[in-house]
Each structure stands twice: as structure tokens, then as C-alpha cells.
Amino acid sequence: MSFFKKLKEKITHQTESVTDKFKDGLTKTRNSFSGRMNDLVARYRKVDEDFFEELEEILIQADVGFDTVMELIEELKMEVKRRNIKDSSEVKSVISEKLVEIYNGNEKEDSSLRYGKDGLTVILFVGVNGVGKTTTIGKLAHRFKSDGKSVMMAAGDTFRAGAIDQLEVWGERVGVPVIKQAEGSDPAAVMYDAIRAAKSRGADILLCDTAGRLQNKVNLMKELEKVKRVIEREVPGAPHEVLLVLDATTGQNALIQAKTFKEATDVSGIVLTKLDGTAKGGIVLAIRKELNIPVKYVGLGEKMDDLQQFDADRYVYGLFADAIEEEAE
């Protein structure tokens, strides 16, 4: 049985609406990627060195990342030789299989969030301005609240004009209280107040916004370290997650940001926003492979429930949906 058929069977047992979100959200990437793949297969009936060279270019243009592409091409060459594949159309299924393997490594990557064993769970959000950090916090607050959790938010981005107001708007929209201080206040003091308030109200989850200044990495590091120290002192073992929010439409620039924040703080997971707005959805693989940080959530549209927990099988299905459906018929 081909990998396409196995994948189709696998995701059939999962929630159909979520699978459809991945399919719809990756339309731009799929149309670009699959269109070029189909053209490649049509021009090369046999699998040779020229075929692999052009495939390499297609993958790099999808922002899969140079190192990841080189590894993938080498593995594909070995697999094609091992299975004695002559027809280029059979390579698509092997590519999808290898993409899942590259993302998951030796075992399936767990994209679920870590929670506090008892009491309050604190999740810290980091990332530059304009990547959709506040929107991500608001959408996750809605998600947690829909799951019956008691949620609060901390307006720790006290430097950007309007950041506190923006979080408050989300708080009103999803019915979640926001703990804040005046613009220009010490972010660590905001976190202290927010944790005290969350404890006194018996909240389950506290979502903490932070400033996204990258101009001075030293200041960023000091600020994040101070914020984390306060959180850790008030809630031992916290923050339970440090989620870095990246904008998928910025491509390789998102990778540069990720490397900077990884140096500044212990990033435990990535939230990749606006994946539906780019034809370069291969950035998911580049981030996972080059940084060894799991992608925990992806933004697949504008709606409240379009922020979805990442799943490598659904992601690859989204990339190859047309070919998979065609083979399943």
C-alpha cells in the first residue's frame, strides 16, 4: 500500500473538520508546490539526476530550508534506488512519506502543551511585533475557555503603544479578564500582579504577553530573564511553556527571529501564524529541522477556531491533498 493510501486511512479516523482546515489553510502552498510537482512529473517520465535537481529547486522555493532539502534529496535518491522506482509519478508518495519522517524524527512529535501538575499553568508568549502574538493569545484564550478552563491574560508588552489596549479588546471579545498596568511599566511587575490575581481567583491558565523588541538583544534577554524569574518564584516549575510566535509569510526571516529568541530564552514551542497566507508553507519543516523546536500551533485562517494544534500527518495531507484524493478514488 502506498504512503498516500496509508495517510488517507490514518486521517480518516481523525476529526474531519480539523483535517479540512489544514487542507484549506495550505491551499496557497499546495497550489504552488503541487502545480510545480505535476509539471516536473509531466516533463520527466523517468527519475534521473536532472529530475532531482529540479525537485531540489522546487523544495527550496517552498522554504523547506537548504539543509533540510539536501537531506531530503539524499534520502529520496536512496529510497528510489531501494524500491527500484522508475516512474517519476511514484516519487510524490515517497516525498510525502519522507516529509513526515523528517518532521517527526525517530518518533512522532508531541505537539500538545505542557500544563502545571496542580494549580496554575503559566504560558509565556514571545515574538516580534506584527507576527500575530496578541491575536494568538486571544484565540488560545477562547480555545481554553471553550474547553471549560478558567483563563486570565497578562498584558506584559508595556512598551508598544496600543499593545495593552489590543489585548483588552481580545479579553472583552472572548470574556477573559486582563491584568495590566500603565504603558511603560515594568513587565515583571505586571506578571507579579497577574499571578497573584490568577491565584486568588483560582484560574487554571494564565497567558502572558511580552514585548517584542529585537533591536537590542541584550535588553530583550535581560527583560525576559527578569520576567521568567518572577514567574518561577511565584509558581515553581513555571512558565510551563514559552511559545515563540512567528509569521509564516516572512519565510526565512522567521527562522532568523527564532534563532535570536532561542538564544534569549528557553523556547519550548512555536506558534506559526498566517500559514494560509503564504505559498511557502515548507517553513514548518525548516523550523523543526534547523531549530529542533516543535511547532505546537498553526494559524490556518482568520476565524476564532482557525488556530489549530499542529499535526505532521495533516500538514502533509494539506500539501498533497489533490494527489492523495486522486489515488484514493
N, C-alpha and C positions, 0 to 999 in steps of 0.2 A: 504494500500500500504506500502511495506517495505521501510525502510530508504534508502536502496541501490537503489531502483527504483526512489525514490524522488530525490536522489542525482544525479543520471544519467540524469533525466529530467532537473534538475537545471543547470548542467554544459553544457548540450546540447545547451543551449541558449547563452553560453559564447564562446569566441574565441577558436576555435578547436586547433590551433597551440600552444597556451599557455597551454591548458589542456594536450596536448601531451608532452609538455616539462616537466610538473610535473610528468606525467606517466613515461617517460623515465628517468628523473632525480632521481626518487625514486626507480628505479629498484632493486638496491642492498638491500635496506631496505625491499622492498616488497617481494623479493625472500626469504630473511631470515625470515621475520615476517610471511608472508603468508604460507611459507613452514612448519614452526613450528605450525602455527594455524591449518593447514589442518591435520597435523599429530595428533594434540591434539583431533580434532573433530573425526578423524577416530578411535582413541583409546577409546574415551568416547562417547558413544551413548547418555548418559543422563548427565544432568547438576547437579553435586554434589560438595561437598567440595573439593574433590581431583582435580576435573576439574578446579576449581577456583585457587587452589594453584599452579597448573602448568601454568595456564594463567598468574598469577602474575609474575612468573619467566620469562616467555616469554617477557612480557612488560618491566620488569626491564632490561633485556638483550638488549632490543631495545633502552635503555637510556631514557625511558619516565620519569624516576625520581621516587624515592621511595615514596615520599609523594603523588605525582600525581597518582601513581599506586594504592596506598592504597585507595584513594578517589574513583578512577575509579572502583575498585573491589567492594567496598561497594555499589556504585550506580548500578552496574551491578546486584548484588545479589538482590537488591530491585526491579529492573526492571524485572528481570527474574521471581521473585515471583509474581509481579503485573500482568504480562502478561501470567502467568502460562506456561512458556516455559519449555518444557521437552526435546526437541531435541537439542543437542549441536550445530548442524549446523546453527540453527537460531540465535545463540549468536553473530556471526560475524557482522551481520547487526546492532545489538544493540550496539556493541563495537564502530563501526564507528560513530554511532549517538552520543554516549557519548563523543567521542574524539572531535567532532566538538563543542559540548556544553561546554566541559572543556576549549577549546581554547577561544571560544567567550565569555564565561561567560553569563551574562544575556542578552547581546545584541551583535550583530555582530561587531567584532573588525575592526576598520577602519585602514587599512594599508597604506593609501595614505599619502604622505608627506605634511608637512605644509609649505606654502610659505608666503613671505612678502606681506602685503596688497598692498603696492605700492613700486615701486623701486626694490632695490636689495634683493635677497634671499641668505642668507648665511647658508651653511650646513657644520658642523664640523664633521670630522671623527676621531674616537679614536679606539684604539685596539693595541695589542702587535704586534711585528714584526713577519712576516711569516704567518699571517692569511689571506692575500689577500687584504689588505687595499688599496694599490695603484691600484691594478687591479680593485677593486670595484669602486674606484673614476673614473678611466678611462672608465669603462663600463657605469657608470651612466652619465658621461660627453657625451658619444656617444648617450645615450638614450635621454637626454635633447636636444642635438643638432638636433637629428632626429625629435624631436617634434617642431623644429623651434625656440628654445630658444638660446639666446646668452650666452655662458658659458665661465668661466675662472677657473683656478685652482691655488691654493696657496701651494707652497712646504714648509710646516711648520715643516716637520720632518728634522731638520737640524743636528741631532746628528748621525744618522745611515749613514755610508759610502755607497754611491750609491743611497740613497733614493731620492735625488733631481734629479739625472740622470734618475732614473726609472720613475719618474713622467713626466719628459720631454719627454721620449720616448713615453709614452701614449699620451702626448699632441700633439706630431707630428703625431702619428697614427690616432687620432680622429679629428685633426685640431682644437685644443683648446689651447689658449695661457696659459703659466705657469709663474707665478710671483715667483721669487726666489731670494735668497741671497747666500753668500758663506757658505760652510759647517761650522757648529759651531756657526752660527749667532743666535741672539735672535729670537725665533719663533714668539713672539708678534710683533716684528718689521717687520717680513715678512708679517704677517696678516695686519698690518697697511698699508704697501705698496700695498698689493693685493687689499684691499678695496678701497684705493684711485684710483688705476688703473681701477678697475671694475666700479667704479662710473663715472670716466672720459670717459670711453669707452661705457657707457650705457649698461653694461652687465645685464642680467636677474638673473643669478645664479653664485655664487662663491662657489667652492668646496674646502675645506681646509683640507689638510693632517696635522697630528700631530705625534710627537714621541711616540713610544710605549713602553717606559721603565717601567717595573713593579718592578725592583729590589728595588727601593726606593719610596714607595708610597707617602711620604711627598713631595718629589721633583716633582713627577707626578702631585699631587694636585695643588701645587703652580704654576707650569707651565701652566696647563690647566686653572686655575683661571685667571692668567695673560692674557692668550690668549683670554679668554672669555670677560674679562673686556675691552680689546682693541676693540674687535668686537662690543660689546654692546655700547661702547662710540661712535663709528663711524657710526653704524647702529642701532638705538634704536629698541629694540624687538628682535635683533639677538643675537646668532645664532638661526635660526628658527627650526633647527633640530640638535641634537647631536646624530649621528649614531655610535653605537658600532659594529665593525666588528669582528665576531667570526668564527673560523674554526670548522665546524660541525664534522670533523673527530677526533677532540680531545675530544669529548664526554663531560664527567663530568668536565673536566679541563676547558672547555669553560664556564661552569657555575661559576667556581671559579673566572675566569677572569672578567666575567660580574659583579659579586658581588663587586670586587675591583674597577672597573671603575664606578659602580653606586655610590660607596662611594666618589669617587674622583670628579665626575661631574654629572650634570643632564642629564643622558642618556634618550633620548626620543624615541629611536627605535633601533632595532637590524637588522644587515645585517648578515645572516648566509651563509657563503661561503662553497663550496665543499660538498654540501648536496648529490650530485651524487656520491661522493667518499666514502660514509660510509654506512654500513648496520645498523647503529644506528640512523636513522632519527627521532626517538622518542624524541631526544634532543630538537626539536622545542617546544614540549608540556611542557617539564621540564622548559625551559627558560621562557615561557609565564606564567606558573603557579607559579613558585617559585619567579620570579622577578617582575611579573606584568608589564613587558615592552613588547609592541607589536613587533613582527617580521615584519619588513617592506619589506625586500627583501631577496630572497634566490638564491644562486648560484646553477644552475642545469646542468652545463656543462662548457666547455672551450670557446664556441663561444661568440662573442660580445653580442648577444641578449639572452644569457642563464642566465643572471641575471634578475630575474622576481619578480614583486611585489607579496608578499605573499598573499595567499587566502586559508583559512582553508578548504573550500569545495574541492578545487582542491588538496590540500595536502592529505586529507583523501581519495579522489578518487585515488591518486597516491599510497597510501598504500594498497588499496583493489581493484585495477582496475580489476584484473582477476576475482574475485568473483562477482563484480558488472556487468561486461560484461557477465558473465556466466548466471546470474539471468535475465539480460535484453533480452537474446535470446529467 
